[in-house]
Amino acid sequence: ARLLRAAGYLVTTEYYINNVGNQIAKMGESVWCWLRDDAARSQARALWQAGDPVPFPAGFPADFPEDGYRGAYIADIAETLKARTDLHLGLTLASWHDDAAWSAAEPESRGGRGDDRAVARASWQAMMERIREDLGLLDIRFDAFYSERVLHGLDPDPATGQLADRVSDCVQRLERVGWVRRGEGEDAGALLFCGSSEAMPKAFRDSKDRVAIRSDGRPTYFAADIAYHDDKLARGCDALIDVLGADHHGYVPRLQGVLHALGDLRRSEGDLHAARWSGERLEVLLMQMVALLRDGQPVSMGKRSGEFVTLRDVIDEVSTAEPGSGRDAVRFLFLTRKSDAQLDFDLQLAARTSMDNPVYYVQYAHARLCSVLERAATAGVVAEGAPGLDPLRSDDERDLALILAMWPETVARSALSREPHQLAFFALDLAKALHGWYSRGKSAEARVISDDAATSKARVQLAAAARTVLANALALLGVRAHQRMIDLGPSEGGAAIDASGGADDSSLGAAKA
């Protein structure tokens, strides 16, 4: 989003909350079990906090489901909810699966449906608070959070205050124009989206028609996605960019086919903006899972396993004495790969304050430039007035200037291709050129500050331009541009700019005097 905004686009970011369906019911059941067994919860949390595993089923409540969520975070959520008096009545019920009893105890649960019980709602809300906090630690801000419950008419629309089952409505309207049909045989009683129809463009055509509404009347996740994409375009968006897991690869043309069908529907309804509903308006960025390594071994990330690795866990582990270092390392290293490329995130490497850590390498280049410019100013050489760059004749200076000149094109190209990793590569290339220029500047003829005033000013202007571009690149990556860095040890790359701004700046020449 930062990149697109920098390229001139008007962007709104939205987090879609999947808070309807069986997985929410299963999460609610898992928390409900922990809430009903204080002793088991206390013992398990103590083991987890000590870094020890909790065996299943021996260490879990007696009625904990085989396919429940087994992570420590579920027991933690139960601990935060134990004082909620509105959940106490549900805790007295004998079984999670007795819908009639739940309906009597909680009439607002719409027949006792598992995903609409108070403990299930409280569970996903508590989880969303954790997610928001973790995203905040990484400086990820969403303009809006959209609840799937609104689409199903379970919660009122924030804009209108009204309840409306948009999922059923959207499917019924598509049925009227022939894009949804009644099922037959094993699909009897169900409603299917006609994605395999000959009327569907080949690029979006599915291998078979997909169930939108089950035979028992329950909508599928696919049906909710149909309504959600219709809603987003109805809000006036010109283009949609979905971010999905790599395992949704086959889902992409299916969603584009949905938008094509919705365009037909809108045209039949006389919508003047029907052209907005088109498969070409939807882009999908597929995200690969990140493989965490610790001591060279993979770290388990199963969402139902005992070890659930959150962004907070990763940020905490790679943080150093430098404030905010964990966030910077995670953001930068995550952005050194294309979204659909596998990333092995080395926790040890990310925590190093040394030149083999890519984010440190780039931030250190910016800190060096700050030191150069600060000491040049002390010597009375400033980057003001019209640039006079003729004295810049060395290969290092020419190469650095050429890299800087590529910055506007890099931003535009990265935005058009939706590839922010190009910014990270640019920052690394620029940092490499800067470190080389800085090191070779220790020779008498290449010093930034010399007896030649024109050359000194030209080199200071080059350093100032490089600092501006590098700071802009780091800003688009969401990484801080340091003016000073924690000192590197002698075995980790030599002298460095320390907390007080000191440096081995023999490349500055007269500025040391």
Phi, psi and omega in degrees: 000319177302316183296314181296320178295321179296331180275001174104004180278150171267114190238137170240129179257138184220135178258118181269120184265111174281088184239031177226142173114188189296323182292327176291320176298319180291323176296316178300318179297319180297316178293319179303318179297316179294323179296330184276354183226085183299320184295313180296321180296315181297315181294317182294317181295325177296319179295314181297319180294334177275358180086012181260150178284156175250116184292143175248132008265357190302322184269005183250164176304151187301326184260017182293132185291146179301323181258024179282174178274117189261003183292154178299330182297333179290317176294325177295319177298318178300321179297321180288339184262356189297336181271358181287108182291334180289351179261349188296322182297318179296331181289342180275350181286147188284329186219143175290334189266005178269086185300323182296318179295319179293322179296321179291322181284326181228082182303333181286356182276009174056064179083014178079018181301136190299327183277358182244008177284154186303320182290327177292317179295317180296327182292311181290329177294319177295323179293321179294326176298319177296318180297316179300316180298316181294320177297322178297322177299330180265007179060040174256120183239127175260141178289331183208153171241125185247123183270129176299333180301329178297319181297327182270001181074020178274333175230151179291150175292124180303330183283325185248340184076007184256151172270133179208127178277085184288334180295306180297320181297316182295317180295317180296320178294321177294328177295323182296331181256012172089007179267356172230137181232163175281138181284160178228164178060234181292344177259014182302133180090347180268164174248129185241138174281131187275061182288343181265006182298146176296340179284347179278131176307143184304324182296335183250358188289135181269163179284339178201165176284143186249143180291128175257315176239123180292167182296337178270007176093354181278130178285150174273170175300326180299319179298318178296323179294325176300310182293323182294316180291326175297318181295318182297317179290328178294338178280358175103010179291139177272333180210150180240138173236110177268143175245113185232162175291155184298337179287357178263019185305315180289348182280340187297303179297332178297315178293322178295324175295324176300315181294325176298314180295320178295328176296317175300316180300313182295322178295321180293335180269000178079021180289122182293341181255022185301332181299340179295331181274091184214143179300331179290345181279351183253124170249145178233122175263121181266129184251125175283155174291151176264128177266115178273136177242136173224123185055035177078001183247144179297144175260128182298137177231020179298129187289348177247007180274172181293331181256107179252114186266115179260168174303321179301317179301314183293314180300316180298319185290327184262004178287144178241195179293341180283118180304134179079005185295324181297315178300314182299317182295316181295312182299310185295312184292325175297329184268010176268005177230151171299153184300329183262014179255142179294138178238122171265109184266110182274108183297324179293315180299317184295337183267354184284138171260068182212168188288350176272359173268114187305318182290321177296320181301318181285315180297325180294324177298318178295319179297322178298317179297320178299318179295317179302312184289325178295317182284330175295320178297321177299325179277000177088013179252116183233155183270068180237162179081181181296138180292135174238089192261004181304325181293349182279097188243348185284159178299320180300316182291320178296316181297319179295317180296322179295321177297316180299322181293339181278353186300309180301318179294323179297317179298312182297315181294319180295321180293316182295324182269356182057046184231080180295345178297338177297330177292320178295318178296320178299316181298320179293318179296318180294318179297319178299315179296321181292316179296321178294316179298318181297314183294316181287345177288358178283344176284154187300319185283346184249008181298143179297313179254118182226187178286346180269107185298319182295318179294318180300315181294320180298318181290326176292321177296322177295318179296320180294318178296319179295320179297317180298313182294317181294320177296320178295320178297314179296323180296318179292331176279352181076027182244141183287145176259104184285144170270334177221154182231157172298141185297137172276142175291157182303329182276358186248020176130009175089201186294154181213165177283122183264186186296339181264359178093001179289155181198159169273086187253050177296341177294346181276346178062245186299339180294343179279345186289000000 
